[in-house]
Amino acid sequence: MREMEVLHTNYQLIEKAIKYIDAHFKEQPSIDVIASSIGMSKYHFIRVFKEYVGVTPKQFLHSVTLNYAKEHIKESKSILDSTLDIGLSSVSRLHELFVNLIGVTPKEWREKGRDVIITYGFGITPFGEALIAYTDKGICYLGFIDQNKEAIFTRFKELWENANLIHDDLKAQTYLENIFINNKKYNLLVKGTNLQINVWKALLNLPNGAVTTYQDVANFIEQPNAVRAVASAIGKNHIGYLIPCHRVIAKSGAMSGYSWGIERKKILIAYESAHKPSPTTFKIATQEDIPNICQLLQATFPKQAHNRAKIVSEMIQNATTHSLFLALNETKIVGVLPVLTNVSVTSGEKVALFEAVIVDEAYAKEHTMEKELLEYAITSCTKAGCKRVMLLSENASIPYEELGFEKSNRGLFHIQF
């Protein structure tokens, strides 16, 4: 529950930031200005973003721009095209939270859910408060709430007008925890026309971080002239997030038309974009990694003949003062960041000193990997109690400011937490 509460609180702060940016987009406000507008320091603001989504504010906010949306429309069109041979009756394997989509029976449709027992309740999620409802067949409603709790509940009751409703907030919160924190899979019980159900099935083919257009969805269900009907079906989706209608945008790239708020739609898209699977993983080195680390060091610094294996081994053994952070592409080590940790004599604070990031030459152009390795190391060091991070060397191609670094009077980049 603690993790959900932190995510929920951070969402509320980020939503305020998105609203401020929307209102002042022509001014292109800096991170300092945005943070100040919601009563936070720049560094607290950066930390909130890191806790919430794992990336910097600048990276996150780029994902809610028109240009980002336009860049990804073509990519998502190809995703939809590639799933045409699956058939609409098949279960999508792309949406990680989806198990099966079940339509109500004709009798349940006619009788508006008569004799159907539905348990419902309110709870918190990483994207605000929500109303969730479920039957023994699966989840039948999930809607987000802002200042419209009564309206959302009314919409839910109209959908299942004659059902037997049982109110249980405790069970509802358990379901929400399972969905948003534990990634548990549930069946989805939907009530809609054939067209609506086909549209909702089409949306389940869109993976995290993808966006598509109303026209592309219409093409996918082989009704290219039914764009308005498709938009209407998307608007009538009654299981938010799990049926990802937030991933559909206008052909222009504009993020319009979301039942649960445009700011939430932007945050959902940006959040998912930041959580797209990456081929690069990160870890702290162990003794088993020594041969591969030495191989990378030998390839990078062939003329330096000192006993690397001994030095690397000693660093790994002295874990209280030294760390080697690694970037891996599958099982291959492609990046190393040596870090020295000590306690400042003047402040008594724990300080981390970062050496240069050492990168496999084949990956040298992928500066995003270097930045991600730095981010991983910063997060690990702060969790270990470091109050300050300093760079002992720098690479002009890495945007250190985006990571929260500032230049000190001595020209060194540092972060103070």
ABEGO torsion letter per residue (X at the ends): XAAAAAAAAAAAAAAAAAAAAAAAAAAGBBAAAAAAAAGBBAAAAAAAAAAAAGBBAAAAAAAABAAAAAAAAAAAAAAAAAAAAAEAABBBAABAABABBBBBBAAAAAAGGBGBBBBBBBBBBAAEBBBBBBBAAEBABBBBBBAAAAAAAAAAAAABAABBBBBBAAAAAAAAAAAAAAGBBBBBBBBBBAAAAAAAAAAAABBBGBBBBAAAAAAAAGBAAAAAAAAAAAAABABBGABBAAABBBAAGBBBGBAAEAAAAAAAAAAAAAABBBABBBBBBBAAAAAAAAAAAAAABAABABBAAAAAAAAAABAAABBBBBBBBEABBABBBBBBBBBBAAAGBBBBBBBBBBBBAAAAABAAAAAAAAAAAAAAAAAAGBABBBBABBBAABBAAAAGBBBBAAGBBBBBX
